[in-house]
């Protein structure tokens, strides 16, 4: 059976997701046991890497799949923050996640966001599991506190929030049903927003996953789907800032205090995977990151 990691990288005018994906692959190759890594992008992203003279994805990925650039259903727009003091608004191209099972070239797949820093080999423990699907059912910040109540459930009285940042799946019938339902939720977004009463107009894969898992669990809160071995998703929020890389498995952040948001402190993360939502700060440090990873 083939095994591998896939990540999506679809640029907008302000955020170079393809460069983030190159760093993601470099982290994975330094810290995980050898496995395939696949980039799912479009031709524009690949051309931009060549134009800017950046490290090219072909040097870091085993496989590259290019998508049709005219396929978008949504025109999601969101704020991309770099701490509380700077933000930009641009297109958020996140709607291809439900197609991951069909797109993946592997029998067993880890689907991972490209702003997730793999600093350990812990995800390798999923290979060969008897489970069809695994994902995170909770998240904590760098102060090891749970996210706000709004990130626990889709609404204060609604279903539990699950996280699509990292998912494991096999190409079996159970996983196919989950991804088919995620696609169905995406295709009927307005209906499910009214039914599950979640806020905002932004399409979110976390919501689509949460609803699909709820349906397949018989519309009950159950243990139908298991968690990844890492448990809760360690997350550096976009109010935090990536500060430095000390080694391929050792990074530090400038963390915004959640209790007194005018305060910041330095937090060092070593040998533990972390989701870095502040993509702008990662890109601002990309030269140093790639120098350490390629060293």
C-alpha positions as CSV (number, residue, x, y, z in Angstrom):
1,X,0.0,0.0,0.0
2,X,1.3,3.5,-0.9
3,X,1.4,6.1,1.9
4,X,2.0,9.8,1.7
5,X,1.2,13.4,2.7
6,X,-0.8,15.8,0.6
7,X,-1.1,19.6,1.0
8,X,-3.0,22.2,-1.0
9,X,-1.3,25.5,-1.9
10,X,-3.4,28.0,-3.9
11,X,-2.0,31.6,-3.9
12,X,-3.9,34.8,-3.7
13,X,-2.4,38.2,-4.5
14,X,-1.0,38.7,-1.0
15,X,-0.1,35.2,0.4
16,X,2.3,32.9,-1.4
17,X,0.9,29.5,-0.3
18,X,3.2,27.7,-2.7
19,X,6.2,29.0,-0.9
20,X,4.6,28.0,2.4
21,X,4.1,24.5,1.0
22,X,7.8,24.2,0.1
23,X,8.7,25.0,3.7
24,X,6.1,22.6,4.9
25,X,7.6,19.8,2.8
26,X,11.1,20.7,4.0
27,X,10.0,20.4,7.6
28,X,8.3,17.1,6.9
29,X,11.4,15.7,5.2
30,X,13.6,16.7,8.1
31,X,11.4,15.4,10.9
32,X,9.3,12.5,9.6
33,X,10.3,9.1,8.5
34,X,10.7,8.9,4.7
35,X,7.4,9.1,2.9
36,X,5.8,10.5,-0.3
37,X,4.7,14.1,-0.2
38,X,2.3,15.5,-2.8
39,X,1.5,19.2,-3.6
40,X,-1.9,20.1,-5.0
41,X,-1.7,23.5,-6.6
42,X,-2.4,25.3,-9.9
43,X,-0.1,26.3,-12.7
44,X,-0.1,29.9,-11.6
45,X,1.5,28.9,-8.3
46,X,4.2,26.9,-10.0
47,X,4.9,29.8,-12.4
48,X,5.1,32.3,-9.6
49,X,7.8,30.2,-7.8
50,X,9.9,30.2,-11.0
51,X,9.3,33.9,-11.6
52,X,10.4,34.8,-8.1
53,X,13.4,32.5,-8.1
54,X,12.2,30.7,-5.0
55,X,12.9,27.0,-4.2
56,X,10.9,25.1,-6.7
57,X,8.3,22.5,-5.4
58,X,9.7,19.8,-7.7
59,X,12.8,19.7,-5.5
60,X,10.7,18.9,-2.3
61,X,7.7,17.0,-3.5
62,X,7.4,13.5,-4.7
63,X,4.3,14.3,-6.7
64,X,2.7,17.5,-8.0
65,X,-1.0,17.7,-9.1
66,X,-2.2,20.9,-10.9
67,X,-5.8,22.0,-10.7
68,X,-7.9,23.9,-13.1
69,X,-7.8,27.6,-12.1
70,X,-11.4,28.2,-13.3
71,X,-13.1,25.8,-11.0
72,X,-13.9,28.0,-8.0
73,X,-17.4,27.9,-6.6
74,X,-16.9,30.5,-3.8
75,X,-15.2,33.8,-3.7
76,X,-14.2,33.6,-0.1
77,X,-12.5,36.7,1.3
78,X,-11.0,36.8,4.7
79,X,-8.6,38.8,6.8
80,X,-5.0,37.6,7.0
81,X,-3.5,39.1,10.2
82,X,0.0,39.6,11.4
83,X,-0.6,40.2,15.1
84,X,-3.4,42.5,16.2
85,X,-1.8,45.5,14.5
86,X,-1.7,44.6,10.9
87,X,-4.1,42.8,8.5
88,X,-4.9,42.5,4.8
89,X,-8.0,41.2,3.1
90,X,-7.8,38.8,0.1
91,X,-9.3,35.8,-1.5
92,X,-9.2,32.6,0.5
93,X,-9.1,29.6,-1.8
94,X,-9.9,26.7,0.5
95,X,-12.8,24.9,-1.2
96,X,-10.9,21.9,-2.7
97,X,-10.6,20.0,0.6
98,X,-13.6,17.7,0.0
99,X,-11.9,16.5,-3.2
100,X,-8.8,15.3,-1.3
101,X,-9.7,11.6,-1.3
102,X,-10.2,11.5,-5.1
103,X,-7.1,13.6,-5.7
104,X,-4.7,11.8,-3.4
105,X,-2.4,9.4,-5.3
106,X,-1.9,7.3,-2.1
107,X,-3.8,4.4,-0.4
108,X,-3.2,6.0,3.0
109,X,-3.1,9.7,3.2
110,X,-2.2,12.4,5.7
111,X,-4.0,15.6,4.5
112,X,-2.2,18.6,6.1
113,X,-2.5,22.4,5.8
114,X,0.7,24.0,4.4
115,X,0.9,26.3,7.4
116,X,1.3,23.4,9.8
117,X,4.9,23.0,11.0
118,X,5.9,19.3,11.3
119,X,8.5,19.4,14.0
120,X,8.3,15.7,15.1
121,X,7.7,12.2,13.7
122,X,4.5,11.7,15.7
123,X,2.2,11.6,12.6
124,X,4.0,8.6,11.3
125,X,2.3,6.5,13.9
126,X,-1.0,6.6,11.9
127,X,0.4,4.4,9.1
128,X,-1.3,1.0,9.2
129,X,-4.0,2.0,11.6
130,X,-7.3,0.1,11.5
131,X,-9.2,3.4,11.4
132,X,-10.5,4.8,8.2
133,X,-10.4,8.4,9.2
134,X,-8.7,10.4,12.0
135,X,-8.7,14.1,12.8
136,X,-8.5,16.6,15.7
137,X,-11.5,17.1,17.9
138,X,-10.1,20.1,19.9
139,X,-7.4,22.8,19.7
140,X,-5.3,24.7,22.2
141,X,-3.2,27.8,21.9
142,X,0.5,28.3,22.8
143,X,-0.6,29.1,26.4
144,X,-2.0,25.5,26.4
145,X,-5.5,26.9,26.8
146,X,-8.5,25.8,24.8
147,X,-9.8,28.1,22.1
148,X,-12.7,30.4,22.9
149,X,-16.2,29.0,23.2
150,X,-17.0,30.0,19.6
151,X,-14.4,27.4,18.5
152,X,-15.8,24.5,20.5
153,X,-19.2,24.3,18.7
154,X,-20.6,25.6,15.5
155,X,-23.0,27.7,17.7
156,X,-23.4,27.9,21.5
157,X,-25.9,25.0,21.5
158,X,-24.7,23.3,18.3
159,X,-22.7,20.3,17.3
160,X,-19.0,19.9,18.3
161,X,-16.3,21.6,16.2
162,X,-13.8,19.3,14.5
163,X,-10.7,20.4,12.8
164,X,-9.7,19.7,9.2
165,X,-6.2,21.1,9.6
166,X,-4.7,17.5,9.7
167,X,-6.7,14.5,8.6
168,X,-5.7,10.9,8.0
169,X,-7.8,8.7,5.7
170,X,-7.7,5.5,3.7
171,X,-9.4,5.1,0.3
172,X,-12.2,2.9,1.7
173,X,-16.0,3.2,1.7
174,X,-16.2,4.8,5.1
175,X,-13.8,7.6,4.3
176,X,-15.4,8.0,0.9
177,X,-18.8,8.6,2.6
178,X,-17.3,11.3,4.8
179,X,-15.7,13.2,2.0
180,X,-18.8,12.8,-0.2
181,X,-20.8,14.4,2.6
182,X,-18.3,17.2,3.0
183,X,-18.7,17.9,-0.8
184,X,-22.5,17.8,-0.4
185,X,-22.3,20.3,2.5
186,X,-20.1,22.6,0.4
187,X,-22.5,22.3,-2.5
188,X,-25.5,23.2,-0.3
189,X,-23.7,25.7,2.0
190,X,-26.7,28.1,2.4
191,X,-29.0,25.3,3.5
192,X,-26.5,23.8,6.0
193,X,-25.7,27.3,7.4
194,X,-29.5,27.7,8.2
195,X,-29.8,24.2,9.5
196,X,-26.8,24.2,11.8
197,X,-27.0,27.9,12.6
198,X,-23.3,28.7,12.3
199,X,-22.1,32.3,11.9
200,X,-20.5,34.2,9.0
201,X,-20.5,33.7,5.2
202,X,-17.0,32.2,4.9
203,X,-16.9,28.6,3.6
204,X,-14.9,26.6,6.2
205,X,-13.7,23.1,5.9
206,X,-13.8,22.7,9.6
207,X,-17.6,23.3,9.5
208,X,-18.1,20.9,6.5
209,X,-16.1,18.2,8.3
210,X,-18.0,18.7,11.6
211,X,-21.4,18.5,9.9
212,X,-20.4,15.4,7.8
213,X,-19.1,13.6,10.9
214,X,-22.3,14.5,12.8
215,X,-24.5,13.1,10.0
216,X,-22.5,9.8,9.8
217,X,-22.6,9.5,13.6
218,X,-26.4,9.2,13.4
219,X,-27.0,12.9,14.2
220,X,-25.6,12.3,17.7
221,X,-22.4,13.2,19.6
222,X,-20.6,10.0,19.6
223,X,-17.1,8.4,19.4
224,X,-17.8,7.2,15.8
225,X,-14.6,8.9,14.6
226,X,-11.3,8.8,16.5
227,X,-8.7,11.5,17.1
228,X,-5.2,11.7,15.7
229,X,-2.5,10.4,18.1
230,X,-1.5,14.0,18.9
231,X,-5.0,14.8,20.3
232,X,-5.8,18.5,20.5
233,X,-4.3,20.7,17.8
234,X,-1.5,22.9,19.1
235,X,-2.1,26.3,17.4
236,X,-0.3,29.6,17.1
237,X,-3.1,32.0,16.5
238,X,-2.8,34.9,14.0
239,X,-2.4,37.4,16.9
240,X,0.9,35.6,17.5
241,X,3.9,36.0,15.4
242,X,6.5,33.5,14.1
243,X,9.8,34.7,15.7
244,X,12.7,32.4,14.8
245,X,13.8,28.9,13.8
246,X,16.6,27.4,15.9
247,X,16.8,24.0,14.2
248,X,14.5,21.9,11.9
249,X,12.5,20.8,15.0
250,X,12.8,23.9,17.2
251,X,11.0,27.2,16.6
252,X,9.8,30.2,18.7
253,X,6.9,32.5,18.6
254,X,6.0,36.0,19.9
255,X,2.7,35.1,21.7
256,X,-0.1,37.5,22.4
257,X,-1.4,37.0,26.0
258,X,-5.1,36.0,25.7
259,X,-5.9,37.6,29.1
260,X,-4.2,40.9,28.6
261,X,-3.9,41.3,24.8
262,X,-1.5,44.3,25.1
263,X,1.1,41.8,26.4
264,X,3.4,39.5,24.4
265,X,5.8,36.8,25.5
266,X,8.2,34.4,23.8
267,X,7.2,30.7,23.5
268,X,9.6,28.0,22.2
269,X,8.1,24.9,20.6
270,X,10.5,22.0,20.2
271,X,9.7,18.5,18.9
272,X,5.9,19.2,18.8
273,X,3.9,19.9,15.7
274,X,2.2,23.3,15.6
275,X,-0.3,25.0,13.3
276,X,0.9,28.6,12.5
277,X,-2.2,30.6,11.4
278,X,-0.1,33.8,11.0
279,X,1.0,33.0,7.4
280,X,2.4,36.5,6.8
281,X,5.0,36.2,9.6
282,X,6.1,32.8,8.3
283,X,6.6,34.3,4.8
284,X,8.5,37.3,6.4
285,X,10.9,34.7,7.9
286,X,11.1,32.4,4.9
287,X,14.7,33.1,3.9
288,X,15.9,32.1,7.4
289,X,13.5,29.1,7.6
290,X,14.7,27.6,4.3
291,X,18.4,28.3,5.2
292,X,18.0,26.2,8.4
293,X,16.0,23.5,6.7
294,X,18.4,23.1,3.8
295,X,21.4,23.2,6.0
